[in-house]
Amino acid sequence: MMFKKLITLLSLSATTTLGLPVSENTLSPRKEPGACSKTELHGPTIASYLMGVASFCDGFITAPEGVEVSVNKPLVGTVSLPAFDNGAPIHWVFKISVVRAGIKEAPTWISHDQCTKQFKTMATEGKLGDTYCIPEGTGYSVATAGHFLDPAGIKPAGYVQYEMRPRRGG
């Protein structure tokens, strides 16, 4: 008898608890599409990033014919850029590599113009939220880590990939 009363009491409690009106508020996403997360705020502004592109391409591709890049010989360089959030220097990595699609080595030559164009394209024509984000309430864009596969760089044995990101470990 006591057990029946307990079950009835629990049922009534569950009914009244579950019967509460549901809030009219809808859930919103954690961040707006393209808005920067807290960690992304520590990236360089697009203006600083573009200066970094010039430093990388000018410093690492000095020969008129460009530089040879292959699966086993990527072109990697680090440039110090100021962070958007606190102005502290960030070690920003630029990398051009060949990703193997076949069994051959797939070397290719990268010119200074290609380097500049492809890295600029990542920030100016890249996908919002993937290669750059916009801090809420500012007129700035911040570069985020990302990569771009050059459609013109596709070869039977591989394709050219451009990558930018903060250096791991600081």
Secondary structure, DSSP 8 states (H G I E B T S, - for coil): -HHHHHHHHHHHHHHHHHTS---S-----SS-TTB--TTGGGS-BHHHHHHHHHHHHHHH--STT-EEEBTTB-EEEEEEEE-TTT--EEEEEEEEEEEESSSS---EEE-HHHHHHHHHHHHHTS-BTTTEEB-TTSS--EE-SEEEE-GGG-BTTEEEEEEEEE-TT-
